[in-house]
Amino acid sequence: MAALIAAAKAPAFPAEIVLVISNKERAPGLEIAAQEGIATLAISHRKYVDRASFDLAMTVQMEAAGVEIVCLAGFMRLLSPEFCRQWEGRLINVHPALLPAFKGLDTHARALAAGVKMHGATVHFVTPEMDEGPIIAQAAVPVLDGDSESDLAARVLAQEHIIYPLALKLVASGSIDIRDGRTWCTSAVAAPGALIAPAIIMGGAS
């Protein structure tokens, strides 16, 4: 969230952060947003009889604030199908793994246990199915020998802070189309090379 707020300060950025909502009154993000002069709101899900009612309360507040795109950041609640349909194509999330691998929780521990050599982060559109929506952007990092879960998490988080503002910029500027469950970027630029881990060393054995 802080990375999105920082990015949106740039005059040329195509989106403005107008409201931050949390279901927890003491969420640190609310204080950070307030310090930046952004409207904040705490809506406790415990006051509502079901998930759909809570989600509807959020929608009412967001529409009143003129919200056009919803970015999830550390919001650890599954959203109702009704909410996902209401904001279809305008609801995005960042996930700490290279989807479709390692959906759900504990992604870094699971990546280490699986012995993968590449891990990373994904920004995707949200659909009713968890971590299933069309992918907008991804960043890969190497998994290094001796990595702890916290080591890997920090490396991935640094990339989340890069690709989440990028993804929001692409969506807000109208550069992303969704076709047949996939995203197409009208302003994509090919990135040269590839990230490979472990590093390949040319030459014979000594």
C-alpha positions in Angstrom: 0.0 0.0 0.0 2.8 2.4 0.9 4.4 1.7 -2.5 1.2 2.5 -4.3 0.8 5.7 -2.4 4.4 6.7 -3.2 4.0 5.9 -6.9 0.7 7.8 -7.2 2.5 11.0 -6.0 4.2 11.3 -9.4 2.3 13.9 -11.5 2.2 11.6 -14.5 0.8 8.6 -12.6 -2.6 7.8 -14.0 -4.3 7.0 -10.7 -4.9 8.7 -7.4 -5.3 6.9 -4.0 -8.6 8.3 -2.6 -9.5 5.9 0.1 -7.9 3.1 2.3 -10.2 0.6 4.0 -9.3 -2.0 6.5 -11.4 -4.5 8.5 -9.1 -3.8 11.5 -9.3 -0.5 13.3 -5.6 -0.6 14.3 -4.2 -1.7 10.9 -0.9 0.2 10.4 -1.9 1.0 6.8 -4.7 3.2 8.1 -2.2 5.4 10.0 0.2 5.5 7.1 -2.6 6.6 4.7 -3.9 9.2 7.1 -0.4 10.7 7.4 -0.4 11.1 3.7 -3.7 13.0 3.8 -5.7 10.1 2.4 -9.2 9.3 3.6 -9.3 6.1 5.7 -12.1 3.9 7.0 -12.3 0.9 9.3 -15.2 -1.5 8.7 -15.3 -4.4 11.1 -16.5 -7.6 9.3 -17.7 -8.9 12.7 -20.6 -6.5 12.5 -22.1 -8.2 9.5 -24.0 -11.4 9.2 -22.1 -12.8 6.3 -19.3 -12.0 3.9 -21.5 -10.6 1.2 -23.0 -8.0 3.6 -19.6 -6.9 4.7 -18.4 -6.6 1.1 -21.5 -4.6 0.1 -20.7 -2.2 2.9 -17.2 -1.7 1.4 -18.7 -1.2 -2.0 -21.1 1.5 -0.8 -18.2 3.4 0.8 -16.0 3.0 -2.2 -18.6 4.2 -4.7 -19.4 7.2 -2.5 -15.6 8.1 -2.7 -15.6 7.7 -6.4 -13.4 4.7 -6.4 -12.8 3.1 -9.9 -10.1 0.5 -9.2 -9.6 -1.5 -6.0 -6.1 -2.7 -4.9 -5.8 -5.3 -2.3 -2.7 -5.0 -0.1 -2.5 -7.3 3.0 -6.3 -7.8 3.0 -6.4 -11.3 4.3 -10.1 -12.1 3.7 -11.7 -14.0 0.8 -14.1 -11.8 -1.1 -17.6 -12.8 -2.0 -18.5 -13.7 -5.6 -20.9 -10.7 -5.6 -18.0 -8.3 -4.8 -15.7 -9.9 -7.4 -18.4 -9.5 -10.1 -19.2 -5.9 -9.0 -15.5 -4.9 -9.5 -14.6 -7.3 -12.3 -11.7 -6.0 -14.3 -11.1 -3.3 -11.7 -10.0 -5.4 -8.7 -6.3 -6.4 -8.4 -4.2 -8.2 -5.9 -0.5 -8.9 -5.3 0.5 -12.5 -4.4 3.9 -13.6 -3.1 4.5 -16.4 -5.6 4.8 -17.0 -9.4 1.2 -18.0 -10.0 -0.2 -20.5 -10.8 2.4 -22.0 -8.5 1.9 -21.8 -4.7 -1.6 -20.4 -4.4 -2.8 -19.6 -1.0 -0.8 -19.1 2.2 2.8 -19.8 3.3 4.2 -19.4 -0.2 7.8 -18.9 0.8 8.0 -21.9 3.1 6.3 -24.0 0.4 8.7 -22.8 -2.3 11.7 -23.7 -0.1 10.3 -27.1 0.7 9.7 -27.8 -3.0 13.3 -27.0 -3.8 12.4 -24.5 -6.6 15.2 -22.4 -8.0 13.0 -19.5 -8.9 10.3 -17.8 -6.9 8.7 -14.4 -7.1 5.5 -12.3 -7.0 2.4 -11.8 -9.2 -0.1 -9.1 -9.6 -3.4 -10.4 -11.0 -7.0 -9.5 -11.4 -9.2 -11.0 -8.6 -11.9 -13.5 -9.5 -14.2 -15.5 -7.1 -11.6 -18.4 -7.3 -8.7 -17.8 -5.0 -5.5 -16.7 -6.8 -7.0 -17.7 -10.2 -7.5 -14.3 -11.9 -5.7 -13.2 -15.1 -2.1 -12.3 -14.5 -1.0 -8.6 -15.0 2.6 -8.6 -14.0 5.2 -10.9 -12.5 8.7 -10.6 -11.1 11.1 -13.6 -10.5 13.9 -13.8 -8.0 16.5 -16.6 -7.4 16.1 -19.0 -4.5 19.6 -19.1 -3.0 21.3 -21.9 -1.2 20.8 -21.4 2.5 17.8 -19.1 2.2 15.6 -18.9 5.2 11.9 -18.1 4.8 12.5 -14.5 5.9 15.4 -14.1 3.4 13.3 -15.2 0.5 10.3 -13.2 1.7 12.3 -10.0 1.8 13.7 -10.6 -1.7 10.2 -11.2 -3.1 8.7 -8.2 -1.2 11.2 -5.8 -2.9 9.8 -7.0 -6.2 6.2 -6.6 -5.1 6.9 -3.0 -4.4 8.0 -2.6 -8.0 5.4 -4.6 -9.9 2.3 -3.5 -8.0 2.6 0.2 -8.9 3.5 -0.9 -12.4 0.4 -3.1 -12.7 -1.8 -0.3 -11.3 -0.4 2.1 -13.8 -1.1 -0.3 -16.7 -4.7 -0.9 -15.5 -5.5 2.7 -14.8 -4.1 3.9 -18.1 -6.2 1.4 -20.1 -3.1 -0.5 -21.3 -4.5 -3.9 -20.2 -7.1 -5.9 -22.1 -8.6 -9.2 -20.8 -9.3 -11.8 -23.5 -10.2 -15.4 -22.9 -9.0 -15.3 -19.3 -5.6 -13.8 -20.2 -4.3 -10.2 -20.1 -2.8 -8.4 -23.1 -0.7 -5.3 -22.6 -1.0 -2.8 -25.4 2.2 -1.0 -24.2 4.4 -4.0 -23.5 8.1 -3.8 -24.1 10.1 -7.0 -24.3 12.6 -7.5 -21.5 15.9 -8.8 -22.7 17.5 -11.9 -21.3 16.3 -14.2 -18.5 16.9 -14.8 -14.8 18.5 -18.1 -14.2 19.4 -19.6 -10.9 21.8 -21.1 -10.0 24.1 -19.1 -12.2 25.6 -21.0 -15.2 29.4 -20.9 -15.2 30.9 -21.8 -18.6 34.0 -23.9 -18.8 35.2 -27.3 -17.8 35.6 -28.7 -14.4 38.8 -28.0 -12.6 
